[in-house]
Amino acid sequence: MWAVSRTGRTYRGRRHVTVVSLFFLVLVMALGPTPSSAAGTDWWIPSARPAPDSQIGVTGEPFKGVNAQGEVRGFVDAHDHLMANEGFGGRLICGKPFSEAGIADALKDCPEHYPDGSLAIFDYITRGGDGKHDPVGWPTFKDWPAHDSLTHQQNYYAWVERAWRGGQRVLVNDLVTNGVICSVYFFKDRGCDEMTSIRLQAKLTYDLQAYIDRMYGGTGKGWFRIVTDSAQARSVIEQGKLAVVLGVETSEPFGCKQILDIPQCSKADIDAGLDELYGLGVRSMFLCHKFDNALCGVRFDEGGLGTAINVGQFLSTGTFWKTEKCTGPQHDNPIGTAASAAEKDLPAGVAVPAYATDAQCNTRGLTDLGEYAVRGMMKRKMMLEIDHMSVKAVGRALDILEADSYPGVISSHSWMDLNWTERVYGVGGFIAQYMHGSEGFSAEAKRTEALRDKYHVGYGYGTDMNGVGGWPAPRGADAPNKVTYPFRSVDGGSLIDRQTTGQRTWDLNTDGAAHYGLVPDWIEDIRLVGGQDVVDDLFRGAESYLDTWGAAERHRAGVDLARGAAATASSAEWNPFTSYAPGRAVDGTRDTRWASDWSDDQWLRIDLGDTYLVKRVTLDWERAYGKSYRIELSTDGTTWRTAWSTDSGDGGLDTARFTGSPARYVRIHGLGRGTGWGYSLYEVGVYGS
């Protein structure tokens, strides 16, 4: 995610900083090679690495192939931002992951940071102090990259190479930007249109692939392989290389913002946007991020940061966040109510509203356009990222996925309510944890270990490098169970020593996770602190990620036997302007519905026209839902048998699964209403699979 710092630091600004700069910076926190003289003789060693360049610090051949069970192995980073330096106007993250001009050009600070960081506004707010730092990157790296320096490049390609050599086999590169942040930041060298930035970042990821390929002798020969389907990814991993998946994390995908609750996009915009992203190779994406948009509500931020983002939401959309009491165990983060300098940017007479402490859920869930986008992603076999969605939006999204048995759902970096964990695993999804320190990461991994055992799945991590989130601090040279260099990779085939770039050598014990190249060191720290079981689950991550992706690709929507079928009912609510006839529940659109009289004992009967094996029924309730009801089947319309029942219905989209049974007639029999109205269904689906 474009994340809030998790380090718990207190940030101090300078007196002369403008209100706009303070608002911006608090808001953001939420949110060709030349030949080498020594040609390599092994497939993993390039014959033309740029000179000079970073060292890798790993010896030994990367593992290939599959295990005895035919499964690929390797770690998964489900959330990284290789090209974030190109987002937000191009001057928020300083440095590049690669440069045709070499490492000195790639790893240099933003021009306004010279000579001593005095104008590094974003840097001093995010890191604390006065923001001054040595801007020189290559070759000295005195002050950056560092685990708590959130404004400098952490994804230099050679550092990513080290992570690959250390056992990582999947990397999700989330193309990321934010138009509001871009517009209020002082320094930029391009426009703020989000989709323009996404296109550029996608192109540069392909350029990076070509850059690495040239080191290894030509197209397709490098270790960095962009993949667009799970079979391709599996082949890449079996070759011992890194499968790179393109994702998108932005606040207004396809221009789908909302102003005064009015969508600024259409279904046609969503289709065109999804088609374009798919054509770019994107296979995983978020529908909302930080600000409510036309697709879904977001999970709030806390503290003064939450106040600043709420102000940003108002300035962008004309509305503040709105809350309601939660209806289940899941809840959004409590909205920050601490004072923020950003409030001074509000128009005269406008103030951030107060929020009840017992109302912690966003009123905005998944909108009709959001549902259309989810179904559009399913149609294209894409994976839905549910982090950052409000719990109301996540609940509805999971209802949709479960109703259609669609497994393509990802939680990539600990930004969903953890009470969703089993539902995600149950539908076939994949979960990764944010790159916390080894103690915290191991504790959370152990908490959910039983669920992974139950569903036979592996685990992932989301580094969120270049994502302004903060990364594991050093545990200290004298910490218990510290990393001892050199150490063996998890597979045992490689020897990993301290990483050196230029004149700087990093040690996880004393430097923390300063850049991407220290991912293998961090995993070794997890092994020492949390035990081999945690690392084993991570090493199974590649297979589980591909299982989720492959199952999404193989998914075929079931034939709805009820679509257009004859329907009758015990009653239908009368309205002089709108029909609520029984057939409205099987006409294939949510724009119409069947509604009964306002009493408990009511039913809707569907004649499928012939006898079929029925295994699943979906019910899309309007606000007037059934709390107690049963699904009844019949072959003759006279003798009925109960296939499924509940006394705890809560509305929304219900999916009833049961042992297949022959039936021509299906009856939804309402026994107890959930509201003072009758029973009302937008759509009923009947399936044989």
C-alpha positions as CSV (number, residue, x, y, z in Angstrom):
1,M,0.0,0.0,0.0
2,W,0.9,3.7,-0.1
3,A,1.0,3.3,3.7
4,V,1.1,5.1,7.0
5,S,4.4,4.6,8.8
6,R,4.2,1.8,11.3
7,T,7.2,2.9,13.4
8,G,5.3,5.1,15.8
9,R,7.7,8.0,15.5
10,T,6.8,11.6,16.4
11,Y,7.3,13.9,13.4
12,R,8.3,17.5,13.8
13,G,8.2,20.2,11.1
14,R,9.8,23.5,10.7
15,R,8.0,26.7,11.6
16,H,8.2,28.2,8.1
17,V,6.5,25.2,6.4
18,T,3.2,26.2,4.8
19,V,-0.1,24.7,5.9
20,V,-0.4,23.1,2.5
21,S,2.9,21.3,2.8
22,L,2.0,20.0,6.2
23,F,-1.3,18.7,4.9
24,F,0.3,17.1,1.9
25,L,3.0,15.3,3.9
26,V,0.8,14.0,6.6
27,L,-1.6,12.8,3.9
28,V,1.0,11.0,1.9
29,M,2.1,9.0,4.9
30,A,-1.3,7.4,4.9
31,L,-1.2,6.9,1.7
32,G,21.6,-0.1,-20.9
33,P,24.4,-2.0,-19.4
34,T,28.0,-1.9,-20.5
35,P,30.0,-5.1,-20.9
36,S,31.8,-6.3,-17.8
37,S,35.4,-7.3,-18.0
38,A,34.6,-10.7,-16.4
39,A,32.1,-12.7,-18.3
40,G,29.9,-15.0,-16.2
41,T,30.2,-18.8,-16.7
42,D,27.1,-19.8,-14.9
43,W,23.5,-19.1,-16.1
44,W,22.7,-16.9,-13.1
45,I,25.8,-14.7,-13.6
46,P,25.4,-12.0,-16.3
47,S,28.0,-11.7,-19.0
48,A,27.6,-8.0,-19.3
49,R,26.8,-6.4,-15.9
50,P,27.2,-2.6,-15.8
51,A,30.5,-1.4,-14.4
52,P,30.6,-0.1,-11.8
53,D,27.5,-1.6,-10.1
54,S,26.2,-3.0,-6.8
55,Q,27.5,-6.3,-5.4
56,I,25.0,-9.1,-4.8
57,G,26.6,-10.9,-1.8
58,V,25.2,-14.3,-2.7
59,T,27.1,-17.3,-4.1
60,G,25.7,-20.6,-5.4
61,E,23.2,-21.6,-8.0
62,P,19.5,-20.6,-7.5
63,F,17.3,-23.6,-7.1
64,K,15.2,-24.8,-10.0
65,G,12.4,-27.3,-10.7
66,V,9.8,-28.6,-8.4
67,N,9.8,-30.6,-5.1
68,A,8.9,-34.3,-4.8
69,Q,5.2,-33.4,-4.9
70,G,5.6,-31.5,-8.2
71,E,5.1,-28.1,-6.5
72,V,7.2,-25.0,-7.2
73,R,9.0,-23.5,-4.2
74,G,9.9,-19.9,-3.2
75,F,8.9,-16.8,-1.4
76,V,6.2,-14.4,-2.6
77,D,6.3,-10.6,-2.2
78,A,2.7,-9.8,-2.9
79,H,3.1,-6.0,-2.7
80,D,6.0,-3.9,-3.9
81,H,6.3,-0.6,-5.8
82,L,9.3,-0.9,-8.2
83,M,8.4,2.2,-10.1
84,A,6.9,4.5,-7.4
85,N,9.5,7.1,-8.2
86,E,7.5,7.8,-11.4
87,G,4.2,8.4,-9.5
88,F,3.0,11.5,-7.6
89,G,4.5,13.9,-10.2
90,G,7.8,12.1,-10.4
91,R,9.7,13.7,-7.5
92,L,8.3,12.2,-4.3
93,I,10.5,9.0,-4.2
94,C,14.1,9.9,-5.2
95,G,16.2,7.6,-7.3
96,K,15.4,4.9,-9.9
97,P,15.4,1.1,-9.9
98,F,17.7,1.2,-13.0
99,S,19.2,3.6,-15.4
100,E,20.8,3.2,-18.8
101,A,23.4,5.7,-17.6
102,G,24.4,3.4,-14.7
103,I,24.1,3.2,-11.0
104,A,25.4,6.8,-10.3
105,D,22.5,8.1,-12.3
106,A,20.0,5.7,-10.8
107,L,20.9,6.1,-7.2
108,K,21.0,9.8,-6.7
109,D,18.8,12.1,-4.7
110,C,16.1,14.5,-6.0
111,P,17.6,17.8,-7.1
112,E,15.8,19.8,-4.4
113,H,17.5,17.7,-1.7
114,Y,20.9,19.1,-2.5
115,P,23.2,20.2,-0.9
116,D,22.0,19.2,2.6
117,G,18.3,18.2,2.5
118,S,17.1,21.7,3.5
119,L,14.3,21.5,0.9
120,A,13.5,17.8,1.4
121,I,10.1,18.7,2.8
122,F,8.6,15.2,2.5
123,D,11.8,13.7,4.0
124,Y,11.8,15.7,7.2
125,I,8.1,15.2,7.9
126,T,8.3,11.5,7.4
127,R,11.6,10.9,9.2
128,G,11.5,13.5,11.9
129,G,14.2,16.0,12.9
130,D,15.0,18.8,10.5
131,G,15.1,16.7,7.4
132,K,18.7,17.5,6.6
133,H,20.7,14.6,5.3
134,D,23.6,13.7,3.0
135,P,21.9,13.6,-0.4
136,V,24.7,11.6,-2.0
137,G,23.7,8.1,-2.9
138,W,26.3,6.3,-5.0
139,P,29.0,5.5,-3.9
140,T,28.9,6.6,-0.3
141,F,25.2,6.1,0.8
142,K,25.9,7.8,4.1
143,D,22.2,8.5,5.0
144,W,20.1,6.5,2.5
145,P,18.7,4.0,1.8
146,A,17.6,3.3,5.4
147,H,14.8,1.5,7.1
148,D,13.3,4.8,8.2
149,S,14.1,6.9,5.1
150,L,10.8,6.8,3.3
151,T,11.7,9.1,0.4
152,H,14.6,7.2,-1.3
153,Q,14.8,4.4,-3.7
154,Q,14.8,0.9,-2.1
155,N,14.2,-1.2,-5.2
156,Y,17.4,-0.9,-7.2
157,Y,17.4,-3.8,-9.6
158,A,20.6,-5.4,-8.1
159,W,19.0,-5.4,-4.7
160,V,15.9,-7.2,-6.2
161,E,18.4,-9.6,-7.8
162,R,19.8,-10.4,-4.3
163,A,16.3,-11.2,-3.0
164,W,15.7,-13.5,-6.0
165,R,19.1,-15.2,-5.4
166,G,18.0,-15.6,-1.8
167,G,14.9,-17.6,-2.7
168,Q,12.1,-15.2,-3.8
169,R,10.2,-16.4,-6.8
170,V,7.2,-14.1,-7.1
171,L,7.2,-10.3,-7.0
172,V,3.9,-8.3,-7.5
173,N,4.8,-4.9,-8.8
174,D,1.9,-2.6,-7.9
175,L,1.9,0.5,-10.2
176,V,1.0,3.3,-7.8
177,T,0.2,7.0,-7.7
178,N,-2.3,9.5,-6.2
179,G,-3.6,12.5,-8.1
180,V,-4.4,14.6,-4.9
181,I,-0.9,14.0,-3.5
182,C,0.7,14.9,-6.8
183,S,-1.4,18.1,-7.1
184,V,-0.4,19.5,-3.7
185,Y,3.3,18.6,-3.7
186,F,5.6,21.4,-4.5
187,F,8.0,19.5,-6.7
188,K,6.9,17.7,-9.8
189,D,8.1,17.2,-13.4
190,R,4.9,15.9,-15.0
191,G,1.1,16.0,-14.8
192,C,-1.0,14.3,-12.1
193,D,-3.3,12.1,-14.2
194,E,-3.3,8.7,-12.5
195,M,-3.8,6.6,-15.6
196,T,-1.0,8.4,-17.4
197,S,1.4,7.5,-14.6
198,I,0.2,3.9,-14.5
199,R,0.9,3.5,-18.2
200,L,4.4,4.9,-17.8
201,Q,5.2,2.7,-14.8
202,A,4.0,-0.4,-16.8
203,K,6.3,0.6,-19.7
204,L,9.3,1.1,-17.5
205,T,8.8,-2.3,-15.9
206,Y,9.0,-3.9,-19.3
207,D,12.1,-1.7,-20.0
208,L,13.7,-3.0,-16.8
209,Q,13.1,-6.6,-18.1
210,A,14.8,-5.7,-21.3
211,Y,17.7,-4.0,-19.5
212,I,18.3,-7.2,-17.5
213,D,17.9,-9.4,-20.5
214,R,20.7,-7.6,-22.3
215,M,23.0,-8.4,-19.5
216,Y,22.3,-12.1,-20.1
217,G,22.6,-12.1,-23.9
218,G,19.2,-11.2,-25.3
219,T,15.4,-11.3,-25.0
220,G,14.1,-13.8,-22.6
221,K,17.4,-14.7,-21.0
222,G,17.4,-12.7,-17.8
223,W,16.1,-13.6,-14.4
224,F,13.4,-10.9,-14.3
225,R,10.4,-12.2,-16.1
226,I,7.0,-10.4,-16.4
227,V,4.3,-13.0,-16.5
228,T,0.7,-12.7,-17.6
229,D,-0.7,-16.1,-16.7
230,S,-0.1,-18.7,-14.0
231,A,1.3,-21.3,-16.4
232,Q,3.9,-18.8,-17.6
233,A,4.7,-17.9,-14.0
234,R,5.1,-21.6,-13.1
235,S,7.4,-22.2,-16.0
236,V,9.6,-19.2,-15.0
237,I,9.8,-20.4,-11.4
238,E,10.7,-23.9,-12.5
239,Q,13.6,-22.3,-14.4
240,G,14.8,-20.8,-11.2
241,K,13.9,-17.2,-12.2
242,L,11.7,-14.5,-10.7
243,A,8.0,-14.2,-11.9
244,V,6.9,-10.6,-11.9
245,V,3.2,-9.8,-11.8
246,L,1.8,-6.4,-12.6
247,G,-0.8,-4.9,-10.2
248,V,-2.4,-1.5,-9.7
249,E,-2.9,0.4,-6.4
250,T,-4.4,3.9,-7.0
251,S,-7.2,6.0,-5.6
252,E,-9.2,6.7,-8.8
253,P,-8.8,3.8,-11.2
254,F,-10.4,4.5,-14.6
255,G,-11.1,8.1,-13.4
256,C,-13.7,6.6,-11.0
257,K,-13.8,9.3,-8.4
258,Q,-16.9,10.6,-6.8
259,I,-17.9,14.3,-6.2
260,L,-20.7,14.9,-3.7
261,D,-21.5,11.2,-4.0
262,I,-22.0,11.5,-7.8
263,P,-19.8,9.0,-9.8
264,Q,-17.5,10.6,-12.3
265,C,-17.3,7.4,-14.4
266,S,-19.6,4.9,-16.1
267,K,-19.7,1.2,-16.8
268,A,-18.2,1.9,-20.2
269,D,-15.3,3.7,-18.5
270,I,-14.8,0.7,-16.3
271,D,-14.8,-1.8,-19.2
272,A,-12.4,0.4,-21.2
273,G,-10.1,0.8,-18.2
274,L,-10.1,-2.9,-17.3
275,D,-9.4,-3.8,-21.0
276,E,-6.5,-1.3,-21.1
277,L,-4.9,-2.5,-17.9
278,Y,-5.3,-6.1,-19.0
279,G,-3.6,-5.3,-22.2
280,L,-0.7,-3.7,-20.3
281,G,-0.3,-7.1,-18.5
282,V,-2.0,-6.1,-15.2
283,R,-3.6,-9.1,-13.4
284,S,-4.2,-7.9,-9.9
285,M,-5.6,-4.6,-8.6
286,F,-7.3,-2.5,-5.9
287,L,-10.6,-0.8,-6.5
288,C,-10.1,2.0,-3.9
289,H,-7.3,3.4,-1.8
290,K,-7.4,6.0,1.0
291,F,-10.3,8.1,-0.4
292,D,-13.9,6.9,-1.0
293,N,-14.4,6.7,-4.7
294,A,-17.2,5.8,-7.1
295,L,-16.4,2.1,-6.7
296,C,-16.1,1.5,-2.9
297,G,-15.6,3.0,0.5
298,V,-12.2,2.7,2.2
299,R,-10.9,1.5,5.5
300,F,-10.1,4.5,7.6
301,D,-6.7,5.8,8.9
302,E,-6.2,6.7,12.5
303,G,-4.9,9.6,14.6
304,G,-4.0,13.0,13.2
305,L,-3.1,11.2,10.0
306,G,-6.7,10.1,9.7
307,T,-7.9,13.7,10.2
308,A,-5.6,14.8,7.4
309,I,-6.8,12.1,5.0
310,N,-10.4,13.0,5.9
311,V,-9.6,16.6,5.0
312,G,-8.1,15.4,1.7
313,Q,-11.2,13.3,1.1
314,F,-13.3,16.4,1.5
315,L,-11.1,18.6,-0.7
316,S,-11.1,15.9,-3.4
317,T,-14.8,14.7,-3.2
318,G,-16.8,17.3,-1.3
319,T,-17.7,14.8,1.4
320,F,-16.2,13.6,4.7
321,W,-16.1,10.0,5.7
322,K,-19.4,8.8,7.2
323,T,-19.7,6.1,9.8
324,E,-22.3,3.7,11.2
325,K,-22.4,0.9,13.7
326,C,-20.8,-2.3,12.5
327,T,-23.1,-5.3,12.0
328,G,-20.5,-8.0,12.6
329,P,-17.1,-8.7,14.3
330,Q,-15.2,-6.9,11.5
331,H,-14.7,-3.1,11.8
332,D,-12.8,-0.4,10.0
333,N,-9.9,1.4,11.7
334,P,-11.2,4.2,14.1
335,I,-11.1,7.5,12.3
336,G,-8.4,9.8,13.6
337,T,-9.8,12.7,15.5
338,A,-6.6,14.4,16.6
339,A,-6.1,17.9,15.4
340,S,-4.2,18.4,12.1
341,A,-2.7,21.4,10.4
342,A,-4.6,20.2,7.3
343,E,-7.8,21.4,8.8
344,K,-6.8,25.0,8.0
345,D,-7.1,24.1,4.3
346,L,-10.9,23.6,4.7
347,P,-13.2,26.4,3.5
348,A,-14.4,28.9,6.1
349,G,-17.2,27.4,8.2
350,V,-16.4,23.8,7.3
351,A,-15.1,21.5,10.0
352,V,-14.2,17.8,10.3
353,P,-17.2,16.1,11.8
354,A,-17.2,14.3,15.2
355,Y,-17.7,10.5,15.2
356,A,-19.4,8.3,17.7
357,T,-16.9,5.8,19.2
358,D,-19.4,2.9,18.8
359,A,-19.8,3.6,15.0
360,Q,-16.6,2.4,13.5
361,C,-17.7,1.2,10.0
362,N,-17.7,3.2,6.8
363,T,-21.3,3.6,5.5
364,R,-20.0,3.4,2.0
365,G,-19.5,-0.2,0.8
366,L,-19.2,-1.6,-2.6
367,T,-21.3,0.6,-5.0
368,D,-23.2,-0.7,-8.0
369,L,-20.3,0.5,-10.2
370,G,-18.0,-1.3,-7.8
371,E,-19.9,-4.5,-8.2
372,Y,-19.7,-4.1,-11.9
373,A,-16.0,-3.7,-11.7
374,V,-15.6,-6.8,-9.5
375,R,-17.6,-8.8,-12.0
376,G,-15.6,-7.3,-14.8
377,M,-12.4,-8.4,-13.1
378,M,-13.9,-11.9,-12.7
379,K,-14.8,-12.0,-16.3
380,R,-11.2,-11.2,-17.2
381,K,-9.8,-13.7,-14.7
382,M,-8.1,-10.9,-12.7
383,M,-7.3,-11.0,-9.0
384,L,-9.1,-8.6,-6.7
385,E,-7.0,-6.9,-3.9
386,I,-9.3,-6.3,-0.9
387,D,-6.9,-4.4,1.3
388,H,-7.9,-0.8,1.9
389,M,-11.6,-1.6,1.2
390,S,-14.1,-0.8,4.0
391,V,-15.4,-3.9,5.8
392,K,-18.7,-3.3,4.2
393,A,-17.2,-3.3,0.7
394,V,-15.1,-6.4,1.5
395,G,-18.1,-8.3,2.9
396,R,-20.1,-7.6,-0.3
397,A,-17.1,-8.5,-2.5
398,L,-16.6,-11.8,-0.8
399,D,-20.3,-12.5,-1.1
400,I,-20.0,-12.1,-4.8
401,L,-16.9,-14.2,-5.1
402,E,-18.4,-16.9,-2.9
403,A,-21.7,-17.0,-4.8
404,D,-19.8,-17.7,-8.0
405,S,-17.0,-19.8,-6.4
406,Y,-14.4,-17.4,-7.7
407,P,-11.0,-17.8,-5.9
408,G,-9.2,-14.8,-7.3
409,V,-8.9,-12.7,-4.1
410,I,-5.7,-11.4,-2.4
411,S,-4.9,-9.6,0.9
412,S,-1.3,-8.5,0.2
413,H,-0.2,-6.3,3.1
414,S,-2.2,-6.5,6.4
415,W,-4.8,-3.8,5.5
416,M,-7.9,-5.9,5.9
417,D,-9.7,-6.8,9.1
418,L,-8.1,-10.1,10.2
419,N,-11.5,-11.6,10.9
420,W,-11.8,-12.0,7.1
421,T,-8.9,-14.5,7.0
422,E,-10.8,-17.7,6.9
423,R,-13.3,-16.4,4.3
424,V,-10.4,-15.5,2.0
425,Y,-8.8,-18.9,2.5
426,G,-12.2,-20.6,2.1
427,V,-12.9,-19.2,-1.3
428,G,-9.4,-20.1,-2.4
429,G,-7.6,-16.7,-2.0
430,F,-4.0,-15.9,-0.9
431,I,-2.8,-13.8,2.1
432,A,0.4,-12.0,2.7
433,Q,1.5,-10.1,5.8
434,Y,3.2,-6.7,5.8
435,M,6.9,-6.7,6.2
436,H,6.9,-6.2,10.0
437,G,9.9,-6.9,12.3
438,S,10.7,-10.5,12.8
439,E,9.1,-10.7,16.2
440,G,5.8,-9.2,15.1
441,F,5.7,-11.0,11.8
442,S,6.4,-14.4,13.4
443,A,3.7,-13.8,16.1
444,E,1.0,-13.0,13.5
445,A,2.2,-15.9,11.3
446,K,1.8,-18.3,14.2
447,R,-1.6,-17.0,15.1
448,T,-3.0,-18.0,11.6
449,E,-0.9,-21.1,11.2
450,A,-3.8,-23.4,12.0
451,L,-5.9,-21.9,9.3
452,R,-3.1,-22.4,6.7
453,D,-2.8,-26.0,7.8
454,K,-6.6,-26.4,7.5
455,Y,-6.7,-25.1,3.9
456,H,-3.2,-26.4,2.9
457,V,-1.9,-23.1,1.9
458,G,1.4,-21.2,2.1
459,Y,2.0,-17.6,3.2
460,G,3.5,-14.5,1.7
461,Y,4.8,-11.1,2.7
462,G,4.2,-7.6,1.3
463,T,7.4,-5.5,1.5
464,D,5.7,-2.3,0.3
465,M,9.1,-1.0,-0.6
466,N,8.9,2.6,-1.9
467,G,5.5,2.7,-0.3
468,V,6.2,5.1,2.6
469,G,5.3,2.5,5.3
470,G,8.4,2.1,7.3
471,W,10.4,-1.2,7.5
472,P,11.9,-3.4,10.2
473,A,14.3,-1.5,12.5
474,P,17.6,-3.1,13.5
475,R,17.3,-5.4,16.5
476,G,20.9,-4.6,17.5
477,A,24.3,-6.2,17.3
478,D,23.8,-7.8,20.7
479,A,20.2,-8.9,20.1
480,P,19.5,-12.6,20.9
481,N,19.3,-14.9,17.9
482,K,20.8,-12.2,15.7
483,V,21.7,-13.0,12.0
484,T,25.2,-14.4,11.7
485,Y,26.9,-13.8,8.3
486,P,27.3,-15.7,6.1
487,F,24.2,-17.9,6.3
488,R,22.7,-20.5,4.0
489,S,19.5,-19.8,1.9
490,V,16.4,-21.7,2.9
491,D,17.0,-24.4,0.2
492,G,20.6,-24.7,1.4
493,G,22.1,-24.1,-2.0
494,S,23.3,-20.5,-1.7
495,L,25.6,-18.7,0.7
496,I,24.4,-15.2,1.6
497,D,26.8,-12.6,3.0
498,R,26.5,-9.0,3.9
499,Q,25.3,-6.8,1.0
500,T,27.7,-4.1,-0.3
501,T,26.9,-1.3,-2.8
502,G,29.7,1.2,-3.5
503,Q,31.4,2.1,-0.2
504,R,28.5,1.0,2.0
505,T,27.9,-2.5,3.5
506,W,24.6,-3.2,5.2
507,D,24.0,-5.5,8.1
508,L,20.4,-6.3,9.1
509,N,21.3,-6.5,12.8
510,T,22.5,-2.9,12.8
511,D,20.8,-1.3,9.8
512,G,17.4,-3.0,9.7
513,A,15.6,-3.6,6.4
514,A,17.1,-0.6,4.6
515,H,16.5,-1.8,1.0
516,Y,15.1,-4.7,-1.0
517,G,18.4,-6.6,-1.0
518,L,18.0,-7.3,2.7
519,V,14.9,-9.4,2.2
520,P,16.9,-12.7,2.5
521,D,18.5,-11.4,5.7
522,W,15.1,-10.5,7.1
523,I,13.8,-14.0,6.3
524,E,16.8,-15.5,8.1
525,D,16.0,-13.2,11.1
526,I,12.4,-14.7,11.0
527,R,13.8,-18.2,11.1
528,L,16.0,-17.4,14.1
529,V,13.2,-15.6,16.0
530,G,10.1,-17.4,14.8
531,G,11.3,-20.8,13.9
532,Q,11.6,-22.9,10.8
533,D,7.8,-23.5,10.6
534,V,7.2,-19.9,9.7
535,V,9.8,-19.9,7.0
536,D,8.5,-23.2,5.6
537,D,5.0,-21.6,5.2
538,L,6.7,-18.7,3.4
539,F,8.6,-21.1,1.2
540,R,5.3,-22.6,0.1
541,G,4.0,-19.2,-0.9
542,A,4.9,-19.4,-4.6
543,E,2.8,-22.6,-5.0
544,S,-0.2,-21.2,-3.1
545,Y,-0.1,-17.9,-5.0
546,L,-0.1,-19.8,-8.3
547,D,-2.9,-22.0,-7.1
548,T,-5.1,-19.0,-6.5
549,W,-4.2,-17.4,-9.8
550,G,-4.6,-20.6,-11.8
551,A,-7.9,-21.4,-10.2
552,A,-9.2,-17.9,-11.1
553,E,-8.1,-18.5,-14.7
554,R,-9.8,-21.9,-14.9
555,H,-13.0,-20.6,-13.3
556,R,-16.1,-20.9,-15.5
557,A,-19.3,-19.1,-14.5
558,G,-22.1,-21.6,-13.8
559,V,-25.2,-21.7,-15.9
560,D,-28.0,-20.0,-14.0
561,L,-30.9,-22.4,-14.5
562,A,-33.3,-19.8,-13.1
563,R,-32.6,-17.1,-15.6
564,G,-35.8,-16.3,-17.4
565,A,-37.7,-19.2,-15.8
566,A,-41.4,-19.0,-14.9
567,A,-41.9,-17.7,-11.3
568,T,-44.9,-17.5,-9.0
569,A,-45.2,-16.3,-5.4
570,S,-47.4,-16.3,-2.4
571,S,-47.9,-12.5,-2.9
572,A,-46.4,-9.5,-4.6
573,E,-46.3,-6.0,-3.2
574,W,-48.6,-3.6,-5.2
575,N,-47.3,-0.3,-6.5
576,P,-49.0,1.8,-9.1
577,F,-45.7,2.8,-10.7
578,T,-43.4,-0.2,-10.3
579,S,-44.0,-3.9,-10.7
580,Y,-42.7,-6.2,-8.0
581,A,-43.9,-9.4,-9.8
582,P,-42.2,-12.7,-9.1
583,G,-40.5,-12.8,-12.5
584,R,-38.5,-9.7,-11.6
585,A,-36.3,-12.0,-9.4
586,V,-35.2,-14.1,-12.3
587,D,-34.8,-11.5,-15.1
588,G,-31.1,-11.2,-14.9
589,T,-30.8,-7.6,-13.6
590,R,-30.5,-6.0,-10.2
591,D,-32.5,-3.0,-11.5
592,T,-35.7,-4.9,-10.7
593,R,-36.9,-7.0,-7.8
594,W,-39.7,-9.2,-6.4
595,A,-41.3,-8.0,-3.1
596,S,-43.8,-9.8,-1.0
597,D,-46.5,-8.6,1.3
598,W,-45.4,-7.5,4.8
599,S,-45.9,-10.7,6.7
600,D,-43.7,-13.7,7.6
601,D,-44.9,-16.8,5.8
602,Q,-44.2,-16.0,2.1
603,W,-42.6,-17.9,-0.7
604,L,-41.2,-17.5,-4.2
605,R,-41.4,-20.6,-6.5
606,I,-39.3,-21.0,-9.7
607,D,-40.1,-23.5,-12.4
608,L,-36.9,-24.5,-14.2
609,G,-38.8,-26.1,-17.0
610,D,-37.2,-29.5,-16.7
611,T,-35.5,-31.6,-14.0
612,Y,-31.9,-30.8,-13.2
613,L,-29.4,-31.7,-10.5
614,V,-29.4,-28.6,-8.2
615,K,-26.5,-28.0,-5.9
616,R,-26.4,-24.2,-5.3
617,V,-28.8,-21.3,-4.9
618,T,-27.8,-17.7,-4.6
619,L,-30.1,-15.0,-3.2
620,D,-29.4,-11.3,-3.7
621,W,-31.6,-9.6,-1.0
622,E,-32.9,-6.0,-1.1
623,R,-33.0,-4.3,2.3
624,A,-36.1,-6.4,3.1
625,Y,-34.4,-9.7,3.7
626,G,-35.2,-13.1,5.3
627,K,-33.8,-13.8,8.7
628,S,-35.3,-17.3,8.8
629,Y,-36.0,-19.1,5.5
630,R,-35.3,-22.4,3.7
631,I,-34.6,-23.6,0.2
632,E,-37.0,-26.3,-0.8
633,L,-36.8,-28.6,-3.9
634,S,-39.5,-30.6,-5.8
635,T,-39.7,-32.6,-8.9
636,D,-43.5,-32.3,-9.3
637,G,-44.3,-29.0,-7.6
638,T,-46.4,-30.8,-4.9
639,T,-44.0,-32.7,-2.7
640,W,-41.3,-30.5,-1.2
641,R,-38.1,-31.4,0.6
642,T,-35.8,-28.9,2.5
643,A,-32.3,-28.7,0.9
644,W,-31.0,-25.9,3.1
645,S,-32.2,-23.6,5.8
646,T,-31.0,-20.8,8.2
647,D,-32.4,-18.9,11.2
648,S,-29.6,-16.3,11.1
649,G,-29.9,-14.6,7.7
650,D,-28.4,-11.1,7.6
651,G,-29.3,-9.9,4.1
652,G,-26.9,-9.1,1.3
653,L,-25.9,-11.9,-1.0
654,D,-26.5,-15.4,0.4
655,T,-25.1,-18.6,-1.1
656,A,-26.8,-21.9,-0.2
657,R,-24.7,-25.0,-1.0
658,F,-26.0,-28.5,-0.5
659,T,-25.7,-32.1,-1.8
660,G,-27.0,-32.2,-5.3
661,S,-30.6,-33.2,-5.7
662,P,-32.9,-33.6,-8.7
663,A,-35.4,-30.8,-9.0
664,R,-37.6,-29.0,-11.5
665,Y,-39.0,-26.6,-8.9
666,V,-37.1,-24.4,-6.4
667,R,-38.9,-22.6,-3.6
668,I,-37.5,-19.9,-1.3
669,H,-39.8,-20.1,1.7
670,G,-39.6,-17.2,4.1
671,L,-40.4,-18.0,7.7
672,G,-39.2,-14.9,9.6
673,R,-38.5,-11.4,8.3
674,G,-35.3,-9.5,9.1
675,T,-37.1,-6.1,8.9
676,G,-40.6,-4.7,9.3
677,W,-41.2,-5.0,5.5
678,G,-41.7,-8.2,3.6
679,Y,-39.2,-10.3,1.6
680,S,-37.6,-8.7,-1.4
681,L,-35.1,-10.3,-3.8
682,Y,-33.2,-8.6,-6.6
683,E,-32.1,-11.9,-8.1
684,V,-32.3,-15.6,-7.4
685,G,-29.7,-17.9,-9.1
686,V,-30.0,-21.7,-9.3
687,Y,-27.0,-23.8,-10.3
688,G,-26.0,-27.4,-10.9
689,S,-22.4,-26.8,-9.9
